[in-house]
Amino acid sequence: YARLFDFLLARANAELSGSGEQQQAARDLALGAGAPRESRSSLSLAPAPLAPAAVGAAERLACIGLLDLFGFECFGKGRDGFEQLCINYANERLQANFAADVLVSQQQEYEAEGVPWLKVALDADGGARLELFDRPPLGLLHLLAEEASLQNGSDEAFVCKALRAHAANIPPGGGPPLLEASAAPTGATAVLLLAEGVQPSAGFSVRHYAATVSYGGSGWREKNKDGGR
């Protein structure tokens, strides 16, 4: 992985650099010619340093912008649970913020200034997907907090409440509901889960922006406990 990372940086730096000498210098630097591994690990997607005489040309060089969102997890085979739901919810929230701050605001600016352009179609279910998680009182996070606070609460009751609240809701963009029931793993998958200390049980699947994830039905209340509360 480290060698692949260095190779990609080398190619990017070479393409972003101006002259042939600068491109070769970028390749040599990224590939670590005469440099230890530690010095190669600090490279970035930026043009190689230029001599003072080439500063004017540097202003015309291209660049690559990367947006690293929070992340997305989908292990599959019944291994996804509370942790993955929290990570994927954070990804949904950041995705929505990025769309609002960059795409929506930029489109509004173009429309106000009369700039001709091709309008970008946004995620029609983005708002409904966020409400599925955090809109009180029936968002998944609120239902889980409520169930965790009950003395006789259970993971099964949380899953049932989630399905009862959301499994029949058709999202604004059409298609199947954003949350549906998922069956408990069986056979060899169930045996592997038991060996890992995970109880195979029926849960629910969520149609995220990135992919559909099936969350198991166990461990929710225990993992949601807040000892400082």
Salt bridges, closest charged atoms under 4 A:
ASP6 OD2 - ARG37 NH1 3.74
ASP6 OD2 - ARG40 NH1 3.32
GLU83 OE1 - LYS223 NZ 3.27
GLU92 OE2 - ARG129 NE 3.79
GLU92 OE2 - HIS208 ND1 2.92
GLU111 OE2 - LYS119 NZ 3.94
ASP123 OD2 - ARG129 NH1 2.56
ASP125 OD2 - ARG207 NH1 3.97
GLU131 OE1 - ARG135 NH1 3.39
ASP134 OD2 - ARG93 NH2 2.46
GLU147 OE1 - LYS161 NZ 2.63
GLU196 OE2 - ARG79 NH2 2.82
GLU222 OE1 - LYS225 NZ 3.26
